[in-house]
Amino acid sequence: MMLFERKIYAKFLAWKNDTHGQKALLVEGARRIGKSTVVEEFGRREYKSYILIDFAIATNEVKGFFQQYLSDLDTFFMLLSANYGVSLYPRESLIIFDEVQLFPKAREAIKYLVADGRYDYIETGSLISIKENVKGIVIPSEERQIKMYPLDFEEFCWALGEKPIIPYIRKCFEEKQPLERSLHDKAMLLFKQYMLVGGMPKAVVAFLEGRKDFGNADLEKRDILSLYRNDIMKIKAQYRAKVLAIFDQIPGLLSQHEKRVVFNRVVEGSIAEHYEETFFWLSDSMIANECRKCDDPNVGLSLNESDTYIKCYLGDTGLLVSHAFDENELLENEIYKQILAGKLSLNEGMLYENVIAQILVANGHRLFFYTHYNEEKHRNDIEIDFIISNNSKTRYKMYPIEVKSGKTYSLTSLNRFIEKYKQRIGGAYVIHPKNLIEKNGILCIPPYMTICL
């Protein structure tokens, strides 16, 4: 499989240089985002030797080593070395525990292995903190956790051989200058391709190998969606149906005007509390990105989050496209063609908002939104799609973001919000399909500039 350049590789290097074997690295992310590929590549390039133990296929014999020989590590390493046919070198070998959630005993063993100090350890997994996967084990404190996501927009451009355009986009953002016209058009085309293909490595490979064939990518994405459904079918019966209901309804929820989950519409009579584990499962598996309502943005966003209002975005927008339309719809309605031409108004808003959520999360932001209900008018008079903050504890500032998929729009809501909370606002953004422009202190940026936020 094609190897893509991934930003997380630099974080692996930093971990190796910073910790000098004092901590294992736990790489957490959804299934099929390329964790194993990049970790194995890191082992191949940065160490004299490495062993990859994939707990999805590891034999009972190998699992038995963890139960029998942790008190005799000389024998433990000798058996691993013999079993995998790899020589191990003190301080020059890496041992990888792939899909470690499938064998929690190995994760617990990290404590002893790190203390022993001979080798470095990287664990990869999804659903790391779900109850079933931490039952009966002591979580090692000798572990540094790091989250990994599908390819972000920048990595997608690298994969398409369009690396030079990224520094130019960043420079224009910093200088608050629009891109030169033809380069803006080029960046928008790249962005729309990213929105349609997404960042799942196999989908990107299929897209490139098929000479930019969306149909090829779509087949890969449908395989991943069915893998996710299978994962859901394996979870505990008491909340399996709820997880499936929300997963299946994500496209429908996002195509509504308010986009948030109204619980009693999912199943009549249901309330937010019934779904607590459901959202925990979906966000822990990193299949979905949840966005919580913030009731009082005057103080830290997370202090005022509301559990009863949640928007649920799919972790990868390319998957959302395949999840929202069946194969025939995609081909017969030429949906790909319409989106590339900017003519699919119906669902473009849903895809735009989802991809902006995806980029913000990849940039390390937690997602919050804001609405204000006007009692006199009996409707919301302020609706803000996203609020991000500078995370400062002493000089806290927040930045409201409105996402507009059309070229004409009003800023009434955003202006009301700015007026209401002006003391705490560091800046305000509108993300629109046009080039960069500043209007009354609001920076309106094209969607590809979201990587700069």
N, C-alpha and C positions, 0 to 999 in steps of 0.2 A: 504493500500500500504506500501511496505517496506520503512523504513526511512533510508536514507543514511546520513553519517556524512558529513557535508559541512563546508568548511573553513569560509564561510561568517558568520556563527553563531558567531564566535569570534569577528567579526566586529560589529555585533549587540550588543554584550555585551559591547564593547568599547564605542559605541554610548550611550548606557543606562547609563554607569558610567561617561562619559565625560560631557554629556549635561544636565543631571538631568532635563529632560523635557523642556529645553530651545529651542530645535529644534525637528521637526518631522524628521523621516527618510524616504527617498523615495528610494525604491529598484526597479531598472530598469533592464529589461532583456527581451529576446525573450519569446514568448509564450511557455509553456510546459517545462520550464527548472527547475521547482520545487520551484518557488518563494513563492507561497501561502503555500506550505507544510512546508517549513523551517520557515517562519514567524509565522505560526500558532503554530508550535512546540515551538518556542521561547516564544510566548504568554502563552502557557500552562505551560512551565517550569519556566519561570522567573517572572511571575506575579501572584497575588492572583486571578485575573479574567481577561478575555479578551472578546472583542466582535469583530467578523469578519463581516464586511459589504461588501459583494461581489456585486459590481455594475453591474455585468453581469446579476444578477438575482434579485437585490434589487427592492422592490415594489415602486410604485409611492408615496405611503404614507411615506416610509422612506426617499425618495428623497425630499419630501415636507418639512420634518423637517429642511433641510438645507436652504430652501427658507424662511420658516416662523419664525423659532425660534432662529436664530443666535444672535439676540439681547436679547434673554432671555435664557441663557444657562442652568439655573436650569431646566426649562421645557424641553429643548432639550435633556439633559442627562436622565431625568426621562422617556421621551418617548422612547429613544433608549433602555434603560434598560428594560422597560416593553415589548417592541416589541421583543427583543431577549431573554428575560427571564434570564438576567444575572445581578447580583448586581455589581455596580461599586464602587471601593474604592479609595479615593483620594491618589495619588502617588503610588498606588499599582495595578492599572488597565491599560491595553493596549487596544487601539481601532485601529483596522486594516481597512484601506480602500483598498480593493482588486480591481484590474483592475480600478484604479482611473481615467485612461484616458477616460473611458466611461461616467464619470460624473464630468467634470472639476469644477463644482460648489463646490464639496467637497474639491478639492485641494485648491481652493481659500479660503475656510473656515478655513484652517490650521492656517492662521494668527491669527484669533480670538481664536481658540481652544488652541493654544500653549500659547498665552498671558494669557488665563484664568488659565493655570498652574495646573489643577486638575489631568490630565491623560497624558499618553504617546501615541504617534501616529506613526504608520508605514503605509506608502502608498506603494502599489506595482502597477507596470504598465509596458506596452510596448507602443511604439510610443508616448513617453511622450512629445517630443518637436515638433511633427509634427503640422503644422499650424492649422489643424482642431481641435486639442485637446487643444490648448491654446488660441483659439479665444475668445476675449471678457472677459478674466479673468486676474487678476493681479497675477503673479507668486509669491508665498510667499517667503520672504527671510528667514523665520524661517524653512528652509528645508535643510537637508543634503542629497545630492544625492550619491548613491552608485550603481555601476553596478554589475550585477550578470550574470554568464555564465553557460552553461551546465557543468556537472561534468568534472573537468580537469583530466589529466592522473593520478595524485596522488589520487584524490577522487575515481576514477575508481578502482585503486588498492585496496583502503580501502574497497570498496563495494565487491570486489572479495575475501576479507579476506587475502590480501597480503600486509598488512601494513609494516612488518619489512624490506621489500626490499628497501623502499624509503630512509630511512636514510643511508643505505649502498651505494645507487646510489649517493647521495649527497656527502658522504665522499670521494668516489672514484673521483668524479669531482673536489672537492677541492684539493685533493692530486695529481690530474692528473695521476691517476692510472687506468688501465683497470679493469673491474669487473672480478672476478674469472669466468672461462670459462662457467661452467654450470649455474651460476647465470646470466651471460650475455645472454645466450640462453633463460633462463626463463623470463628475463626482456623484451627481444625482442618479445617473444610470447605474453606477457601481452600487449606490445605496439601494436602489430598487432591486437589483439582482440579489443583494444580501438579504433584503426583506423576503424575497421569494424562495431563495435556496436555503437561507439560514446558515448556521455555523456548525452543524454536525459534520465531522470530518468525512464520513462516508458519503454523505449527500454532496459535499463539495467536490470530492474525488469524482463521483459519478457525473456531476455537472461539467467538470473540466475534461474528463476522458471522453464524454459524449460531445465535445466541442460546444460547450454551453447549451446542453440539452436539458430543459427543465423537467421533461418527462422522465429522464434517467434519474435525476435527483429525487423526483417524486416517489419512485419505486423504493429507493433506500429509506426515505422518510416514513413511508407507510410500514416498512419492516420495523423501524424503531418504535413507531406508535403502537404496533401490535406487541412488541416486546414490553413496552410500558404497561399495556393492558394486562399482559400475563403477570407482570410483577404485582399489579394491583390484585389480581385474582388469588395471589398467594398470601395476602395479608389476613390478619385475624378477622373472622366472620363478623364480629360485632360492628366494625366500621367499614368493612369492604364495600358494601353497597353504596354508602355515602361517598366514599372516595371516588368510586366509579361514576356516580351521578354527577359530581362536580367536574371530574375530568371530562366526561362526555359533553357537559354543558358549557365548557369554557368559551367556545366560539359563539354560542348563542348569547351568553352573558355579555361578552365584549361587543356584540353588535347592537346591544340596546343603547339608548341615549346615556343612561347613568352608569352603565357598565359594572355596577357593584353587585355583589351576590345578595339577593333578597331571599332569605332562607325559606320562608314559607311558600315561595314559588318553586323551590327545588323539590320539596316534598311538603304537601299541605300540612299545616300545623307545626312545622318544625321551627326551631329557634336556633340562634347562634351557638348556644352551649352544646347542642347536639353535634355540632360540627367541629368542635375544638380539635379533636384528634385528627379529623379529616384534613384540616389545613396544616396541622403539624406534619402529617405524613407527606402531603404534597410539597410543602416547602422543604422538608428535611430530605426528601428524595431528589430535590432540586429539579423536579419535573415542572414545577410552577414557581412563579415569583409572586408573592402576595404583597398587596399594597394596602396599608391600613389607614383608616381615617384618623386625622389628627384633630382633636377637639379645640385645643387652645395653643396655636402655634407661637404664642408669646414666649413660652419656655421650651426646653428641649422637646423635640418632636416625639421621641419615644416615651416620654413621661406622660404624654396625653393621648396615647393611641387608644382607639376604641376597638374592642373585640367584635362589636356587633355589625360594623361596616367594613367589608373587605372587598377589594377588587382582586381578581385572580388572573394573572397573565401567564401564558405558556412560556416556559423557560427558553424556548427557541421559536422564533417567528416563522422560520421555514416550516417547522413542524405544524404550527398553527394553520398555515395555508393548506397543508395536506389534511389536517384534522377538520377544517371548516368546509372543504369542498370534496365531494367524492371524485374519483378519477374521471368519470364521464363529464361532470360539470366543468372540471378544469380544462378538458380538451374541447368539448363542444362549445362552451361559452368563450373559449380563447381567453380565459381569465388572465393568464400570464401576459398575453399580448396587451390586454386592456390596462393592466397595472403598469406595465412598462411605458405605455403611452399616456399614463395619468388619467385614464378615462373610467376607471372602476370606482365610482363614488360610493356605492353601497357599503362595501367592506373595507375600503381603503383606510378609513378612520380607525377601524379596529386593528388593522395590521400596523398602521403608523404608531398607534399608542403602545402596542405590544412591543414593537422593536425599540422604541425609546426606553421603555421599562427595562428591556434586555440590556441595552447599552449602559444605562445608569447603574444597574446591578453589577455588571462586569467592571464598572469603574469604582465599585466599593460602596455605593450608596444603598441605604435601606429605603424602601419606597413608602411614601405617605401621600395622601391626598386630602383635600379640604372641601367641605361644602357648608354653606350657611343657609338655613331655612328662614324665610321671611314670613312671619306669622300673618301679617296683613295681606300679603299677596298670595299666601298659601302655596308657595313654591320656593325652590332654591334661587336666591338672587346672587350667590357667589359659588362658582364651581371651579376649583383649581385641580388640574390633572395630577401634578406632582409637586412636592415641595422637597428640596434638598437643603442640607445645612452645612456650615463649615465645621461642625462638630466641636467648636471651641467652647470650653467650659466657662471662660471669663468674658470673651468678646463674641458671644453667640450671634450669628447672622443666618437668616434663611433666604432661600431663593425660590420663588414660585415659578413654575413652568407650565405653560399652556401649549398643548399640541394641536395644531391645525393642519388637517390634511388637504383642505381646499385653499384656493388662492385669495378668496374674499372671506373676511371674518370680522367680528367685532371684539374689542378689548374691554368691554364694559365690566365684566366679571373680574378681570385681572386688575383693572384700575380701582375697583371697589376694595379689593383685597389689599392693594398697596396702600390705599388711604387709611384703611382700618389698622394696619400693622406697621405703618411706615418706620417706626423706631427700630424695628428688628430686621428690616429688609436690606440685604447686601446688594441685591440686584434682581432683575426680573427678566425672564426669557419667554419668547414665543418661538416655537419650532414650527416652521412653515416650509412649503415646497419651493419658496422663492430664495433669491440670494440674500446675503446679510444686509440688514438695514436697521438703523436705530430710530425709534419713534418715541418721543417724549420720555427719554430715560429707560425705555424698554428695548432690550436687544433682541431683534427678530433674526433668528439664524436658520439656515437650511438644516435638515435632519442629520446630515453627515457630520455636522459640527458638534453634535451631542457628545462625541468622544472627548471634547475639550472641557466638558463640565466636570 
